[in-house]
Amino acid sequence: MFTSGHAVRFVVFVGVLLFSFASSNIIEEENVLVLTTNNFDDALERYSHILVEFYAPWCGHCQALAPEYIQAATKLKEMGSEIRLAKVDATIEKDLAQSRNIKGYPTLIFFKHSSPINYNGPRKAEGIIQWLEKKTGSPTTIIDSLEQLVAFSNTDKVAIVGFFASETYTTIFMGVAGKMDKLPFGLCTNKDIFDSTLSGNDGIIIYKGFDEKKVVYNDELNATKIENFINIHQFELVSEFSQELSERFFEANIDRHLIFFAPKAEVSTDRSIDLLRSIASDFRGQILFISVDTSADQYKGIIEFFGINQDEIPCLRAVILQEDVARFKQKEPDLSEEGIRDFVTDFLSGKLKHDLKSQVVPDDWNDNPVKILTSSNFNEIIIERKSKKALVEFYAPWCGHCKALAPVWDLLGK
Ligand SMILES: *[C@@H]1O[C@H](CO)[C@@H](O)[C@H](O)[C@H]1NC(C)=O
């Protein structure tokens, strides 16, 4: 039986236990949070703005950064900032460092609502604070008059405006804006303005300098859904490939692309792009349509990457951008509406086989005892001639061991 003394001690003990459980799983050293594999996800959830340094104790640059880092963390805390600084000893937390793809020390990553932004700012306390403040400034422009709305929405790209009377929705919208920080977001809470734009309802409008000019989001106010909607609508039905856009293509979460290779400013190209645009609207959200100007020198690399010969242009390719880029082409080149639709439909339903990039079979492939194989003749020579046995060397031209093996292999072949 507990005496009252025991009971009090028990309550205190439970209190201490709860308290330490709630607060001690992230310890601090001189105002810098110490993160581990176990508390990392928890920290990202708890702090919406957190800069994390992955370091190694023996690394000189890390040692030089340490006092500045502590100073920045302390200053931010004193200012009552919501931004926190944290560190991970990557030599101990190996799995965590690996999962975050840490390649060198120190590596600093800023997590804004859990999405990572690589820190490439200064290494002095003041500089660190300035960089962080710039990244965390309000992600939306406040719009309070019709004139402002007109100015903000008059763009040749996209401008996204949220019209909200409710604070809950404003928070969701700001979260999305903070994540998609390459796009301009406006926020309007002035009811007079939405009377004339959305008949007084809450909502989101994407203004575009292209295609349908304006689209209204009228699904539920859910961050993931809003993001997807913006991802789909931030691109033209057929986007012209450029370096700037290519980064956004990668971030847009649509990993299937149809790419049209043709020289710009030719009548036949324009006609094909018009046709592609009308088809693209039926596949929105599933696949991005992109055109590459084959007359521009800077895109030669892309054309080469797809193994396209000059005499095949204009032509279509499809890709899946996953770890390994899978490329697909039409069985027979066909730029008619039916040909394009069939290609896209078959591609999306997974019916097409990869177009493996292949070296052209050299004329002398069969001249010597060691035969030369490429993807184009491999099946015919190795797989289909079932009766014969073959020993195949898969090599890389730059590999030293392969070079050393070559004369032996030739001799053996003979
Ligand atoms: C938002 O939508 C996504 C995807 O449709 C869903 O997985 C998620 O549960 C939704 N979130 C909320 C808070 O309803």
PDBQT file of the ligand as one rigid body, heavy atoms in Angstrom, charges set to zero:
ROOT
HETATM    1  C1  LIG A 501      -5.144  15.295 -48.804  1.00  0.00    +0.000 C 
HETATM    2  O1  LIG A 501      -5.178  14.562 -50.008  1.00  0.00    +0.000 OA
HETATM    3  C2  LIG A 501      -4.265  13.500 -50.050  1.00  0.00    +0.000 C 
HETATM    4  C3  LIG A 501      -4.245  12.952 -51.466  1.00  0.00    +0.000 C 
HETATM    5  O2  LIG A 501      -5.504  12.892 -52.037  1.00  0.00    +0.000 OA
HETATM    6  C4  LIG A 501      -4.616  12.486 -48.988  1.00  0.00    +0.000 C 
HETATM    7  O3  LIG A 501      -3.701  11.419 -49.023  1.00  0.00    +0.000 OA
HETATM    8  C5  LIG A 501      -4.593  13.166 -47.642  1.00  0.00    +0.000 C 
HETATM    9  O4  LIG A 501      -4.987  12.284 -46.647  1.00  0.00    +0.000 OA
HETATM   10  C6  LIG A 501      -5.457  14.418 -47.607  1.00  0.00    +0.000 C 
HETATM   11  N1  LIG A 501      -5.210  15.137 -46.384  1.00  0.00    +0.000 N 
HETATM   12  C7  LIG A 501      -6.180  15.606 -45.627  1.00  0.00    +0.000 C 
HETATM   13  C8  LIG A 501      -5.744  16.362 -44.414  1.00  0.00    +0.000 C 
HETATM   14  O5  LIG A 501      -7.359  15.426 -45.882  1.00  0.00    +0.000 OA
ENDROOT
TORSDOF 0
